């Protein structure tokens, strides 16, 4: 372990905080992805993103860190196992890191923890591409093998000063190649194994919760400061430069994406804004500690432009990337790694190199291209072998029939068990007329042939003023009120757009209101519905409806056939 006199407390605090920020990105990514899928698969998406927190943390401590950062084994291709299980970590030398000039002034365990967070979030990125198609056990096994066989060697090549790509001069500040390019290549390989969702591309899913996706994107943006600004392992000027570069690139990506959306589709959307921001963040990641602020803005703007048009790749090449991991993370990581060869400045970071636009020639650009080709090929081939092996043994791909209501099948529950149609503006739960009287224990329904003739009024409405409508219906003589969500075939059915993909809505969303009232109160009920609903209305009146009665269930003290047995009218 480093001597206490060598450790810099400020740098150590920043590295530990940065590790926490990167960890925070994992639930942020989970929320981001979960909001973009159907509500019936939100829990599974959350779990697939959170499982790496457990599994990859263990594999990193046992194997991963040693393979990535222990002494070199094989001419820069792999670390040895001298630090297996972090044994002898307290006698290990200061952690080598090619981005640091001179001695590293943080404890080795701080470096271990920080790099662990990168190992965790990298495979989690894959789940956005494979949404709704992974078996839980197959995904867990893939995670374990990928985090031992694929990620650590790549980290060794570029993040370890003895890695062969690092020795050649390739640079990757925070993972444009190690994280985004490797995860994107792995996602493509897994998509070859698990195939397309039923009905794709005509049955594309649309986001079930844009607010949840926005929360996730906000957490990612916040956490990315630790992702990029912590990589120098020091609280210094380079960290400040990396932080502002991260932010301005996200801003540039967001604005350009929104402008393109407004020009091409007529609407600048919330989903488009956060997608552009994430594209900017992914693209600036390999560059953050090596370029100027203005260069970072240009990199972010190019990310918004190129990643937006990269959305068309899945239509051209016919791969079902559910949440556009390829267009945003894979293309972004490749783009940023190449742009580093253009925009890098030694004046910004003395351990860096000048890019083509600053007099450095083609040297850095060539090394970046070589590193990308090697890492992408390695990650793709090895991941495909792992995924294929799992599919042929325990299974990786969900059968089409199991991709429906996936939360119920894999989690045994739903993400949402709450219907907003029964809540007024103040948030108080509303009841129907059925619940107005006292409850009789053991009550059951029975015919009530002696009751006054009633009519059942059924209306299909676009929107209602729930509290006012309820009060007006009760005043009109309604004896029961039922409100439910409905989907109807309607001439005004619209289409939705998600990242440039049009999704036709076959059935329009409506509210179905059913009111039971005496025959002479039918018109009053219809008047109340007309006053307190908006938009298109349709429905019918079912005449001579017979209300049921509630009858006490048999018990040891009462004979249900006794003429004096109590009935309670519903």
C-alpha positions in Angstrom: 0.0 0.0 0.0 1.1 3.5 -0.6 2.8 5.2 2.3 0.5 7.6 4.1 2.9 10.4 3.3 2.4 9.8 -0.4 -1.4 9.8 -0.4 -3.0 13.1 -1.3 -6.3 13.4 0.7 -7.9 15.8 -1.8 -7.2 13.5 -4.8 -8.4 10.5 -2.8 -11.6 12.2 -1.8 -12.3 13.1 -5.4 -11.6 9.6 -6.7 -13.9 8.1 -4.0 -16.7 10.6 -4.9 -16.2 9.9 -8.6 -16.6 6.1 -7.8 -19.9 6.9 -6.1 -21.0 9.0 -9.1 -20.3 6.3 -11.6 -22.1 3.8 -9.3 -25.1 6.2 -9.3 -25.1 6.0 -13.1 -26.2 2.3 -12.9 -29.7 3.0 -11.5 -29.8 6.0 -13.8 -29.2 3.8 -16.8 -31.9 1.4 -15.4 -34.5 4.2 -15.1 -33.5 5.5 -18.6 -34.0 2.2 -20.2 -37.0 1.2 -18.2 -38.9 4.3 -19.1 -38.3 3.6 -22.8 -39.7 0.1 -22.8 -43.3 -1.0 -22.4 -44.8 -0.9 -18.9 -45.2 -4.7 -18.9 -41.4 -5.1 -19.1 -40.2 -2.3 -16.9 -39.3 -4.4 -13.9 -37.3 -6.9 -15.9 -35.3 -4.0 -17.5 -34.6 -2.6 -14.1 -33.4 -5.9 -12.8 -31.2 -6.6 -15.8 -29.4 -3.3 -15.1 -29.0 -3.9 -11.4 -27.8 -7.5 -11.5 -24.3 -6.3 -12.7 -24.0 -4.5 -9.4 -23.8 -7.9 -7.7 -22.2 -10.2 -10.2 -19.6 -8.0 -11.8 -18.5 -6.6 -8.4 -17.6 -10.1 -7.3 -15.9 -11.1 -10.6 -13.9 -7.8 -10.5 -12.5 -8.5 -7.1 -11.8 -12.1 -7.8 -10.5 -12.0 -11.4 -11.1 -8.7 -13.2 -8.8 -6.3 -11.5 -5.9 -8.7 -11.6 -6.4 -9.4 -15.3 -6.6 -5.7 -16.0 -4.1 -4.1 -13.7 -1.8 -6.7 -12.2 1.7 -7.3 -13.7 1.8 -7.8 -17.4 1.5 -11.4 -18.7 2.0 -11.9 -22.4 3.6 -8.8 -24.0 0.8 -6.4 -23.0 -2.1 -8.7 -23.8 -3.3 -9.7 -20.3 -2.5 -9.1 -16.6 -1.4 -12.0 -14.5 -3.2 -13.4 -11.5 -0.9 -12.2 -8.7 -3.7 -10.1 -7.3 -6.3 -12.8 -7.6 -9.0 -12.0 -5.1 -7.1 -8.8 -4.2 -4.5 -10.9 -2.3 -1.4 -9.0 -1.4 -3.1 -5.8 -2.5 -1.6 -4.0 0.5 1.9 -4.6 -0.8 1.1 -3.8 -4.4 2.7 -0.9 -6.1 0.8 2.2 -6.8 -1.9 1.5 -9.5 -0.5 2.1 -12.9 -2.6 4.3 -15.1 -1.5 5.6 -18.4 -3.3 8.9 -17.9 -1.3 9.9 -14.9 2.1 11.6 -15.0 4.3 10.8 -12.1 3.3 9.0 -8.9 -0.4 8.2 -8.3 -1.3 9.8 -5.0 -4.4 7.7 -4.1 -4.7 4.4 -2.3 -4.7 1.3 -4.4 -8.1 0.3 -3.1 -9.6 3.7 -4.2 -8.4 2.9 -7.7 -9.8 -0.6 -7.5 -13.2 0.7 -6.5 -13.3 3.4 -9.1 -12.4 1.0 -11.9 -14.9 -1.5 -10.6 -17.7 0.9 -11.4 -16.6 1.0 -15.0 -16.6 -2.8 -15.2 -20.2 -2.8 -13.8 -21.8 -0.3 -16.1 -20.2 -1.5 -19.3 -22.2 -4.7 -19.8 -25.3 -3.0 -18.4 -25.3 -0.9 -21.6 -26.0 -4.0 -23.6 -29.5 -4.5 -22.1 -31.0 -1.6 -24.1 -30.3 -3.4 -27.3 -31.7 -6.8 -26.2 -34.8 -5.6 -24.4 -37.4 -8.3 -23.8 -35.3 -11.1 -25.2 -33.0 -12.4 -22.4 -33.6 -15.3 -20.1 -32.6 -14.3 -16.5 -30.2 -17.2 -15.9 -28.7 -16.9 -19.4 -28.1 -13.2 -18.8 -26.5 -13.8 -15.4 -24.1 -16.4 -16.9 -23.2 -14.1 -19.8 -22.5 -11.3 -17.4 -20.1 -13.4 -15.3 -18.2 -14.8 -18.3 -18.1 -11.4 -20.1 -16.8 -9.6 -17.1 -13.9 -12.1 -16.8 -13.0 -13.0 -20.4 -13.9 -9.8 -22.4 -13.7 -6.6 -20.4 -10.5 -7.1 -18.3 -8.2 -7.8 -21.4 -9.6 -4.7 -23.2 -9.1 -2.6 -20.0 -5.5 -4.0 -19.8 -4.7 -3.0 -23.4 -5.8 0.6 -23.0 -6.0 1.6 -19.3 -2.9 -0.2 -18.2 0.4 1.5 -19.1 1.8 -1.9 -20.0 -1.1 -2.7 -22.4 0.0 -3.2 -25.9 -2.4 -0.6 -27.4 -1.4 2.0 -24.8 2.3 1.3 -25.5 1.6 2.0 -29.2 0.1 5.4 -28.3 -3.6 4.8 -28.5 -5.6 6.9 -25.9 -8.9 6.5 -24.3 -9.6 9.0 -21.5 -12.6 7.4 -19.9 -13.8 4.5 -22.1 -14.9 5.5 -25.5 -13.2 2.3 -26.7 -13.0 0.3 -23.5 -16.6 0.9 -22.5 -18.8 2.1 -25.4 -17.2 0.5 -28.4 -16.8 -2.9 -26.6 -20.3 -2.8 -25.2 -21.7 -1.9 -28.7 -19.9 -4.7 -30.4 -21.1 -7.1 -27.7 -24.6 -5.9 -28.2 -24.4 -6.6 -31.9 -23.1 -10.1 -31.3 -25.8 -10.9 -28.8 -28.5 -9.6 -31.2 -27.3 -12.2 -33.7 -28.0 -14.9 -31.2 -31.3 -13.7 -29.7 -32.8 -12.3 -32.9 -35.7 -10.0 -33.4 -38.8 -9.3 -31.3 -42.1 -10.7 -32.7 -43.5 -8.4 -35.3 -40.4 -6.2 -35.5 -40.1 -3.5 -37.1 -43.9 -3.0 -37.6 -44.7 -3.7 -33.9 -42.1 -1.3 -32.4 -42.8 -0.5 -28.8 -43.1 3.1 -27.6 -41.9 4.4 -24.3 -44.3 3.8 -21.4 -42.9 6.5 -19.2 -41.1 9.5 -20.6 -40.7 11.1 -17.2 -38.9 8.0 -15.9 -36.6 8.1 -18.9 -35.9 11.8 -18.2 -35.1 11.1 -14.6 -32.7 8.4 -15.7 -31.0 10.6 -18.3 -30.6 13.3 -15.6 -28.9 10.9 -13.3 -26.6 9.7 -16.1 -25.7 13.3 -16.9 -24.9 14.0 -13.3 -23.0 10.8 -12.8 -21.0 11.3 -16.0 -19.0 14.0 -14.2 -17.4 11.3 -12.1 -17.1 9.0 -15.1 -15.0 11.6 -17.0 -13.6 14.1 -14.5 -12.4 11.3 -12.1 -10.2 9.5 -14.6 -7.1 11.6 -13.9 -7.3 10.4 -10.3 -6.6 13.9 -9.2 -8.6 17.0 -8.2 -6.7 19.4 -10.5 -7.1 21.5 -13.6 -7.4 18.5 -15.9 -10.3 17.2 -13.9 -12.0 20.6 -14.2 -11.4 20.6 -17.9 -12.8 17.1 -18.3 -15.9 18.1 -16.2 -16.8 21.2 -18.3 -16.0 19.3 -21.5 -18.5 16.6 -20.4 -21.2 19.1 -19.8 -20.8 21.2 -22.9 -20.6 18.2 -25.2 -23.9 16.9 -23.7 -25.4 20.4 -24.3 -24.2 20.5 -27.8 -25.5 17.0 -28.6 -28.9 17.9 -27.1 -29.4 21.1 -29.0 -28.3 19.7 -32.4 -30.5 16.7 -32.0 -33.5 18.9 -31.1 -32.9 21.2 -34.1 -32.7 18.2 -36.5 -35.9 16.8 -35.0 -37.7 20.1 -35.4 -36.6 20.4 -39.0 -37.2 16.8 -40.1 -40.2 15.8 -38.0 -41.8 19.1 -37.1 -41.5 18.5 -33.3 -38.5 18.8 -30.9 -39.2 16.1 -28.3 -38.2 15.4 -24.7 -36.9 11.9 -25.8 -34.9 13.5 -28.6 -33.3 16.0 -26.2 -32.1 13.4 -23.7 -31.0 11.1 -26.5 -28.9 13.8 -28.0 -27.4 14.6 -24.6 -26.4 11.0 -24.0 -24.9 10.8 -27.5 -22.8 13.8 -26.6 -21.7 12.3 -23.3 -20.7 9.0 -24.9 -18.9 10.7 -27.7 -16.8 13.1 -25.5 -15.9 10.3 -23.1 -12.6 9.3 -24.8 -11.7 12.9 -25.4 -12.7 14.6 -22.1 -9.3 15.0 -20.6 -7.4 15.8 -23.8 -9.3 18.5 -25.7 -10.3 22.2 -25.2 -13.8 23.3 -24.2 -14.6 24.6 -27.7 -13.4 21.3 -29.2 -15.7 19.5 -26.8 -18.6 21.6 -28.0 -17.8 20.7 -31.6 -17.5 17.0 -30.6 -20.9 17.1 -28.9 -22.5 18.8 -31.9 -21.1 16.2 -34.2 -22.4 13.5 -31.9 -25.9 15.0 -32.1 -25.7 15.1 -35.9 -24.1 11.7 -36.7 -25.7 9.6 -33.9 -29.2 11.0 -35.0 -28.7 9.7 -38.6 -27.1 6.5 -37.2 -30.6 5.6 -36.0 -31.3 4.4 -39.6 -28.6 1.7 -39.3 -30.9 -0.8 -37.7 -33.4 -0.4 -40.6 -30.6 -0.7 -43.2 -28.9 -3.7 -41.7 -32.1 -5.3 -40.2 -31.0 -5.7 -36.6 -33.5 -5.2 -33.8 -31.7 -2.8 -31.4 -34.6 -1.9 -29.2 -33.3 1.3 -27.5 -30.7 2.3 -30.1 -27.6 1.3 -28.2 -25.7 1.0 -31.5 -26.6 4.4 -32.7 -26.0 6.2 -29.5 -23.2 4.3 -27.6 -21.5 2.3 -30.2 -21.4 4.9 -32.9 -20.8 7.6 -30.3 -17.8 5.7 -28.8 -16.3 5.1 -32.3 -16.9 8.7 -33.3 -15.3 10.2 -30.2 -12.3 7.9 -30.3 -11.6 9.0 -33.9 -12.3 12.7 -33.2 -9.7 12.5 -30.5 -7.2 12.0 -33.3 -8.3 15.3 -34.7 -8.9 17.6 -31.6 -6.4 16.4 -29.0 -4.0 19.1 -27.7 -0.9 18.5 -25.7 -1.4 22.0 -24.3 -4.6 20.8 -22.6 -2.9 17.8 -21.1 0.9 17.3 -21.2 0.6 13.5 -21.2 -1.6 13.6 -24.3 -0.7 14.0 -27.9 -1.6 16.6 -30.6 -4.2 15.6 -33.0 -4.3 16.3 -36.7 -5.9 19.7 -36.4 -3.2 20.9 -34.0 -0.2 19.8 -35.9 0.1 16.2 -34.7 -0.3 14.6 -38.1 -2.0 11.3 -38.6 -0.2 9.3 -35.9 -2.7 9.5 -33.1 -5.7 9.1 -35.5 -4.1 5.9 -36.9 -3.5 4.4 -33.5 -7.1 5.3 -32.5 -8.4 3.5 -35.6 -6.3 0.4 -35.0 -7.4 0.2 -31.3 -11.1 0.5 -32.4 -10.7 -2.3 -35.0 -9.0 -4.6 -32.5 -11.3 -4.0 -29.6 -14.5 -4.2 -31.7 -13.4 -7.5 -33.4 -12.3 -9.0 -30.1 -15.5 -8.1 -28.2 -17.8 -9.1 -31.1 -16.2 -12.5 -31.7 -15.7 -13.6 -28.1 -19.2 -12.3 -27.0 -20.8 -14.2 -29.9 -19.0 -17.4 -28.8 -20.1 -16.9 -25.2 -23.7 -16.1 -26.2 -23.9 -19.0 -28.6 -22.6 -21.4 -26.0 -25.1 -20.2 -23.5 -28.0 -20.4 -26.0 -27.1 -24.0 -26.9 -26.9 -25.1 -23.2 -29.0 -23.3 -20.6 -30.6 -20.9 -23.1 -30.3 -17.2 -23.6 -33.2 -16.2 -25.9 -36.7 -16.0 -24.6 -39.3 -17.8 -26.7 -41.7 -15.4 -28.5 -44.6 -16.5 -26.3 -42.6 -15.6 -23.2 -41.8 -12.0 -24.4 -45.4 -11.0 -23.7 -46.2 -9.7 -20.2 -42.5 -10.4 -19.3 -42.7 -8.8 -15.8 -45.5 -11.2 -14.8 -43.6 -14.2 -16.1 -40.1 -13.3 -14.7 -41.0 -11.2 -11.7 -44.4 -12.5 -10.7 -45.8 -9.0 -10.4 -46.4 -5.7 -12.4 -44.5 -2.5 -12.2 -47.7 -0.5 -11.8 -50.9 -1.4 -9.9 -52.6 2.0 -9.9 -55.3 3.5 -12.1 -55.2 7.2 -12.4 -58.8 7.4 -13.7 -60.1 7.2 -10.1 -58.2 10.1 -8.8 -59.2 13.7 -8.8 -56.9 16.7 -9.2 -56.2 16.7 -5.5 -55.1 13.2 -5.5 -57.9 11.7 -3.3 -59.1 8.2 -4.4 -62.6 8.3 -5.6 -65.2 5.6 -5.2 -68.2 4.6 -7.3 -71.8 4.7 -6.0 -71.4 1.1 -5.1 -69.3 2.0 -2.1 -71.6 4.7 -0.6 -73.4 2.4 1.9 -72.3 0.3 4.8 -70.5 -3.0 4.0 -72.2 -6.2 5.2 -69.8 -9.0 6.0 -70.5 -12.1 3.9 -72.6 -10.2 1.4 -73.2 -11.7 -2.0 -75.0 -10.6 -5.2 -78.5 -11.8 -6.0 -81.3 -10.8 -8.4 -83.7 -8.1 -7.3 -86.8 -8.5 -9.5 -89.0 -6.1 -7.5 -86.7 -3.1 -8.1 -87.7 -0.1 -10.1 -86.8 -0.3 -13.8 -83.3 1.1 -14.5 -81.2 1.8 -17.5 -77.4 1.3 -18.0 -75.8 4.3 -19.7 -72.4 3.5 -21.2 -70.3 6.3 -22.6 -66.8 6.2 -24.1 -65.0 9.5 -23.6 -61.7 11.1 -24.2 -61.3 12.9 -20.9 -63.3 13.6 -17.8 -63.3 16.0 -14.9 -63.4 13.1 -12.4 -64.6 14.8 -9.2 -67.1 17.1 -10.9 -68.4 14.3 -13.0 -68.9 12.0 -10.0 -70.8 14.7 -8.0 -73.0 15.5 -11.0 -73.8 11.9 -11.7 -74.8 11.2 -8.1 -76.9 14.4 -8.2 -78.6 13.2 -11.4 -79.7 10.0 -9.7 -76.9 7.6 -10.5 -76.9 4.5 -8.2 -73.6 3.1 -9.4 -70.7 4.6 -11.4 -67.9 2.5 -12.9 -65.0 4.2 -14.7 -62.4 2.1 -16.6 -59.7 2.5 -19.2 -60.6 1.3 -22.7 -59.0 1.1 -26.2 -61.4 1.5 -29.1 -61.2 1.5 -32.9 -61.6 5.2 -33.7 -61.2 7.3 -36.8 -58.9 9.7 -34.9 -56.4 7.0 -34.0 -53.0 8.7 -34.4 -49.4 7.6 -34.8 -46.5 8.0 -32.3 -42.9 8.7 -33.1 -40.0 7.4 -31.1 -36.5 8.4 -32.3 -37.7 8.8 -35.8 -39.7 5.5 -35.9 -43.4 5.9 -36.6 -45.7 3.7 -34.6 -49.3 3.5 -35.7 -51.9 3.4 -32.9 -54.5 0.8 -33.9 -56.8 1.5 -31.0 -57.3 4.9 -29.4 -57.2 5.4 -25.6 -60.5 6.3 -24.0 -62.3 6.2 -20.7 -65.4 4.0 -20.3 -68.1 5.4 -17.9 -70.9 3.0 -17.0 -73.8 4.5 -14.9 -76.8 2.6 -13.6 -79.8 4.9 -12.9 -83.6 4.8 -12.8 -85.2 5.1 -16.2 -86.6 8.5 -15.5 -83.1 9.9 -14.7 -81.4 8.8 -18.0 -81.4 12.3 -19.6 -80.1 13.9 -16.4 -77.2 11.4 -16.4 -76.4 12.1 -20.1 -76.5 15.9 -19.4 -74.0 15.4 -16.5 -71.6 13.4 -18.8 -71.8 16.0 -21.5 -71.0 18.9 -19.1 -68.0 17.2 -17.5 -66.2 15.5 -20.3 -64.2 16.7 -23.2 -63.4 15.5 -26.7 -65.1 12.8 -28.7 -68.0 11.0 -27.1 -69.9 7.8 -28.0 -72.0 5.2 -26.2 -75.4 3.6 -25.8 -78.3 3.1 -23.3 -79.2 -0.4 -22.3 -82.9 -0.3 -21.3 -84.6 -2.4 -18.6 -81.5 -3.1 -16.7 -82.2 -4.9 -13.5 -80.0 -3.9 -10.5 -78.7 -6.7 -8.3 -79.1 -6.8 -4.5 -76.5 -7.7 -1.9 -77.5 -10.7 0.3 -75.9 -11.9 3.5 -74.0 -15.2 3.0 -75.1 -18.3 4.9 -73.7 -18.7 8.4 -74.4 -20.8 11.4 -76.8 -18.3 12.9 -78.9 -17.4 9.8 -80.9 -19.3 7.3 -80.4 -17.8 3.8 -83.9 -19.0 2.8 -85.5 -17.4 5.9 -88.0 -14.7 4.6 -86.7 -12.4 7.4 -83.1 -12.8 6.1 -81.6 -9.3 5.6 -80.9 -7.9 2.1 -78.8 -4.9 1.4 -79.5 -3.0 -1.8 -76.3 -2.1 -3.8 
